[in-house]
Amino acid sequence: MSALKLGCIADDFTGATDLANNLVRSGMRVVQTIGVPTEPLAAEVDAVVVALKSRTIAAADAIAQSLDALKWLQAQGAQQIYFKYCSTFDSTPEGNIGPVTEALMDALGTDFTIATPAFPDNGRTVFKGYLFAGNVLLNESGMQNHPLTPMTDANLVRVMQAQTKRKVGLIDYKTVAQGEAAIRERIAALRAEGVGVAVVDATSNDDLHLLGPALKGMPLVTAGSGVAIGLPANFGLKPSLQASQLPAASGLQAVVSGSCSVATNAQVAHFKATGRPARAIDPASLMHGQSDAVVQQVLAWAAPLLKDGPVLVYSTAEPDAVKAVQAQLGVAEAGALVEHALAAVARGLVDLGVKQLVVAGGETSGACVQALGIAQLQIGPQIDPGVPWCHAPSGVHITLKSGNFGTEDFFTKAFTVLA
């Protein structure tokens, strides 16, 4: 078996498929695992993406899980390590992006890495160190209302510096535009100044392709999924469609949505406007041990409707409604109740014959995949930038959509891609 070229560690499940999607489209054969595997790699692939659910857990636990993933990837011979986080860089002032980055650097014995969540295909760009979502700064995009990781500062140098003991610097757009030699020269200068992590500007895919060659041989790359488009060429690979072919789809269709992002709210509204069946789960109704009863009610509602097309089960809500529930239950408790209920719904829907399942939201996706006992995913065709269909060994086709990704008609369009 050939040596593994790229070993990736993703801090949530939607982000993992997002990264795997870009690698596949750029010519890499990719396997995504759910959690750290317990057995050696059995497939002939170019990259493995280990999907963790570590974005919002305690920093010490995120570090421990990430280091376990690193050890496994190193045992498979990975030539370069890629730590993947969200294109909105969402985290808390304490982490977990900074602490995990530092732990991986220490384990790899490297004194320098880059950091950039830029993903221009989805409107995430970095300019002068500031992260933009579409045409507005991150903290004006709706991410300031994220229920778990509200982002109130778009300055990535400042955000990263608060999370790491290493000095954080910037490789700006002027340097990136000059290409590999200029980027490498800037890296050397930053290292001489004692900088350990450099935020990198990127406003287009051209910038990411210019950045790619300068990252060749760097032990650790940290980024969103955008940087992935410039790395396969470092290993002599070119884009290919063959790696994205999946088995034919069959079975019933459903959508489970837990994200409360602006994009997902619009997708829920669009689905409902088409007249398709949709059922909301009120987090308050899950209190006092009522979760099982609510799940059974939802499944009883869905059972007779599934034969006529996709149904939607959602806890998606506007920011004010989310904050009201959090005030009543607490942030962590509200999130856990909803995740567990939606995961139970997903498992029940599959038991009813659903074999094409759309899941929206990073935390929701993690809970659903774990509830379904999925340990590995084959990455298939892209629905929207950063969101591919995947195929599980059980025969279920599933797509794990980051909350902020996808067009308004995503929940209906997704199923036409498999048709």
ZIHU-V751594 format. One record per backbone hydrogen bond with DSSP energy under -0.5 kcal/mol. NH is the residue of the N-H (numbers start at 0). CO is the residue of the C=O. If there is no record, write none. Layout:
BEGIN
NH|CO / NH|CO
END
This chain:
BEGIN
3|75 / 4|45 / 5|45 / 6|79 / 7|5 / 7|47 / 8|81 / 9|49 / 10|83 / 15|11 / 16|12 / 17|13 / 18|14 / 19|15 / 20|16 / 21|17 / 22|18 / 23|19 / 24|20 / 25|21 / 26|23 / 27|22 / 29|27 / 30|46 / 31|376 / 32|48 / 33|374 / 34|32 / 34|50 / 44|42 / 45|28 / 46|28 / 47|5 / 48|30 / 49|7 / 49|47 / 50|32 / 50|48 / 51|9 / 51|49 / 53|10 / 54|10 / 61|57 / 62|58 / 63|59 / 64|60 / 65|61 / 66|62 / 67|63 / 68|64 / 69|65 / 70|66 / 71|67 / 72|68 / 73|69 / 74|70 / 75|71 / 76|73 / 77|72 / 78|3 / 79|4 / 80|218 / 81|6 / 82|220 / 83|8 / 83|81 / 84|222 / 88|85 / 91|94 / 94|91 / 99|95 / 100|96 / 101|97 / 102|98 / 103|99 / 104|100 / 105|101 / 106|102 / 107|103 / 108|104 / 108|105 / 109|104 / 112|195 / 114|197 / 115|221 / 118|123 / 121|118 / 122|119 / 123|118 / 124|122 / 124|131 / 125|201 / 126|129 / 129|126 / 130|153 / 131|124 / 132|135 / 133|122 / 133|131 / 135|132 / 137|130 / 139|136 / 140|137 / 142|137 / 144|141 / 145|142 / 150|142 / 151|149 / 155|128 / 155|153 / 158|154 / 159|155 / 160|156 / 161|157 / 162|159 / 163|159 / 163|160 / 166|193 / 168|196 / 170|198 / 171|169 / 174|171 / 175|171 / 176|172 / 177|173 / 177|174 / 178|175 / 182|178 / 183|179 / 184|180 / 185|181 / 186|182 / 187|183 / 188|184 / 189|185 / 190|186 / 191|187 / 192|188 / 193|190 / 194|189 / 195|166 / 196|166 / 197|112 / 198|168 / 198|196 / 199|114 / 200|170 / 201|125 / 207|203 / 208|204 / 209|205 / 210|206 / 211|207 / 212|208 / 213|209 / 213|210 / 214|210 / 214|211 / 215|212 / 217|214 / 220|80 / 221|113 / 222|82 / 223|115 / 227|224 / 228|225 / 229|226 / 230|227 / 231|227 / 233|230 / 234|230 / 234|231 / 235|232 / 236|231 / 239|23 / 243|240 / 244|241 / 248|417 / 251|352 / 253|355 / 254|310 / 255|357 / 256|312 / 257|359 / 258|359 / 263|402 / 264|260 / 265|261 / 266|262 / 267|263 / 268|264 / 269|265 / 270|266 / 271|267 / 272|268 / 273|269 / 273|270 / 274|271 / 275|270 / 278|311 / 280|313 / 281|279 / 282|280 / 284|281 / 285|282 / 286|283 / 289|286 / 290|285 / 293|289 / 294|290 / 295|291 / 296|292 / 297|293 / 298|294 / 299|295 / 300|296 / 301|297 / 302|298 / 303|299 / 304|301 / 305|301 / 307|304 / 308|305 / 310|252 / 311|276 / 312|254 / 313|278 / 314|256 / 315|256 / 320|317 / 321|317 / 322|318 / 323|319 / 324|320 / 325|321 / 326|322 / 327|323 / 328|324 / 329|325 / 333|329 / 334|330 / 335|331 / 336|332 / 337|333 / 338|334 / 339|335 / 340|336 / 341|337 / 342|338 / 343|339 / 344|340 / 345|341 / 346|342 / 347|343 / 348|344 / 349|345 / 350|346 / 351|347 / 352|349 / 353|348 / 354|251 / 355|251 / 356|396 / 357|253 / 358|398 / 359|255 / 360|400 / 364|360 / 365|361 / 366|362 / 367|363 / 368|364 / 369|365 / 370|366 / 371|367 / 372|369 / 373|368 / 374|372 / 376|31 / 377|390 / 378|29 / 379|388 / 382|383 / 382|386 / 383|386 / 386|383 / 388|380 / 389|397 / 390|377 / 391|395 / 392|375 / 394|391 / 396|354 / 397|389 / 398|356 / 400|358 / 400|398 / 401|399 / 404|401 / 409|406 / 411|408 / 412|408 / 413|409 / 414|411 / 415|411 / 415|412 / 416|412 / 416|413 / 417|413 / 418|414
END
